[in-house]
Amino acid sequence: MSNVPLGPIVSSAHLADGKIPELSEFEFGLIIASHAFERWTVRAMAAAGYPELSSLDVLVLHTVHHRNRPKKLADICLVLNVEDTHTVNYAIKKLAKAGLVTAGRLGKEKTVEATGKGAQACETYREIRETLLLENMKEVGIDPDQLGRISGLLRLMSGQYDQAARAATAY
């Protein structure tokens, strides 16, 4: 048996030496979850027939298709919490080139909406998600109520990180 002390699983022990060491464990969970989620979105959309899309492209497509209404670039960035609008604009151009979205106008503002092909890609992704992800989650006993609580905590924590980022800009 090793003499290594057991403790929280973190990526940076020096960050766990602070006032709330559990935050480092949470951050490590975010790191591995965000990379796993990005990998999932890319591979699920590849299985749906679009292997050239990045994770951001996939998220933009789903956001644009949401509620079947045209979306403005600023609204897409706000919903996805993306600060660099040029990355979302590039994703929109890539999706348009693939025939998944089309540009339009709402008054003076440019908008984007999913095409029939884009809506079908989202539906195929949903079916793959149901089969490969949701069925497995039920099998291992993940509680939907617990997921709801975790989701609320993640939104709360994202606000904390956003506020800290604003403070760090002026630090």
C-alpha positions in Angstrom: 0.0 0.0 0.0 1.3 3.5 -0.9 1.8 6.3 1.6 0.1 8.8 -0.8 -2.6 10.6 1.1 -6.1 10.2 -0.3 -8.2 13.2 -1.0 -10.2 14.9 -3.6 -9.5 14.1 -7.3 -8.0 17.3 -8.7 -5.9 18.2 -11.7 -3.8 20.8 -9.8 -3.1 20.1 -6.1 -1.8 23.6 -5.6 -5.3 25.0 -6.3 -6.8 22.6 -3.8 -4.7 24.2 -1.0 -7.1 27.2 -0.9 -10.2 28.0 1.2 -12.5 25.6 -0.6 -10.6 22.6 -1.8 -13.8 21.1 -3.2 -13.8 23.8 -5.8 -10.7 22.2 -7.4 -12.5 18.9 -7.5 -15.5 20.6 -9.1 -13.2 22.3 -11.7 -11.6 19.0 -12.5 -15.0 17.5 -13.1 -15.9 20.4 -15.4 -12.7 19.9 -17.3 -13.2 16.2 -18.0 -17.0 16.7 -18.5 -16.6 19.5 -21.0 -14.1 17.5 -23.1 -16.3 14.4 -23.0 -19.3 16.5 -24.0 -17.4 18.1 -26.9 -16.2 14.7 -28.0 -19.8 13.4 -27.8 -21.3 16.2 -29.8 -18.8 15.8 -32.6 -19.1 12.0 -32.8 -22.8 12.0 -32.5 -23.1 14.5 -35.4 -20.6 12.5 -37.4 -22.8 9.4 -36.8 -25.7 11.6 -38.1 -23.8 12.2 -41.3 -21.8 15.4 -40.7 -18.3 14.5 -39.6 -16.9 17.9 -40.6 -18.6 19.8 -37.8 -16.9 20.9 -34.6 -18.6 20.9 -31.3 -19.4 24.6 -31.5 -20.8 24.1 -35.0 -23.1 21.4 -33.6 -24.2 23.6 -30.6 -24.9 26.5 -33.0 -27.0 24.3 -35.2 -29.1 23.0 -32.3 -29.5 26.6 -31.0 -30.6 27.9 -34.4 -33.1 25.0 -34.8 -34.5 25.6 -31.3 -38.2 26.5 -31.5 -38.0 26.8 -35.3 -37.5 30.5 -35.2 -34.8 32.7 -36.9 -32.0 33.7 -34.5 -29.7 36.7 -34.4 -26.0 36.3 -33.9 -26.0 38.1 -30.6 -28.8 35.9 -29.3 -27.0 32.7 -30.3 -23.8 34.0 -28.5 -25.9 35.0 -25.4 -27.6 31.6 -25.2 -24.3 29.7 -25.6 -22.4 32.1 -23.4 -19.8 32.6 -26.2 -17.9 35.9 -25.9 -16.1 35.7 -29.2 -18.8 36.3 -31.8 -16.5 35.7 -34.7 -16.3 32.0 -33.7 -20.1 31.7 -33.8 -20.2 33.7 -37.1 -17.6 31.3 -38.6 -19.8 28.3 -37.4 -22.8 29.9 -39.1 -20.9 30.3 -42.4 -19.7 26.7 -42.2 -23.3 25.4 -41.5 -24.6 27.5 -44.3 -22.0 26.1 -46.7 -23.2 22.6 -45.6 -26.8 23.6 -46.4 -27.9 23.2 -42.7 -28.8 26.9 -42.1 -29.8 29.8 -44.2 -29.5 33.6 -43.6 -32.4 36.0 -43.5 -33.4 39.3 -42.1 -35.7 40.6 -39.4 -36.0 44.3 -40.0 -32.4 45.6 -40.3 -30.9 42.6 -38.4 -29.4 39.6 -40.0 -30.8 36.3 -38.8 -30.1 32.6 -39.4 -32.5 29.6 -39.3 -32.2 25.9 -39.9 -33.0 24.5 -43.3 -35.0 21.3 -43.8 -31.6 19.5 -44.0 -30.5 21.2 -40.8 -33.7 20.2 -39.0 -33.2 16.6 -40.2 -29.6 16.6 -39.0 -30.9 17.7 -35.5 -33.5 15.0 -35.5 -31.1 12.3 -36.4 -28.7 13.5 -33.7 -31.6 13.4 -31.2 -32.4 9.8 -32.2 -28.7 8.8 -31.8 -28.7 10.6 -28.4 -31.8 8.7 -27.3 -30.3 5.4 -28.3 -26.7 5.8 -27.2 -26.8 8.2 -24.3 -30.2 8.3 -22.6 -30.8 4.5 -22.6 -27.4 4.0 -21.0 -28.2 6.7 -18.4 -31.4 4.9 -17.4 -29.5 1.5 -17.2 -27.0 2.9 -14.7 -29.7 4.6 -12.6 -29.0 8.3 -13.2 -31.9 10.1 -11.5 -33.5 12.8 -13.7 -34.3 14.9 -10.6 -30.6 14.8 -9.6 -29.7 15.9 -13.1 -32.0 18.9 -12.7 -30.3 19.9 -9.5 -26.9 19.6 -11.0 -28.0 21.7 -14.0 -29.1 24.4 -11.7 -25.8 24.3 -9.8 -23.9 24.5 -13.1 -25.8 27.6 -14.2 -25.2 29.2 -10.7 -21.5 28.4 -10.9 -21.2 29.7 -14.5 -22.5 33.0 -13.1 -19.8 32.9 -10.4 -17.1 32.3 -13.0 -18.4 35.0 -15.3 -18.4 37.5 -12.4 -14.9 36.4 -11.4 -13.7 36.8 -15.0 -15.1 40.4 -15.1 -13.2 41.1 -11.8 -10.0 39.5 -13.1 -10.2 41.8 -16.2 -9.8 44.9 -13.9 -7.5 43.2 -11.4 
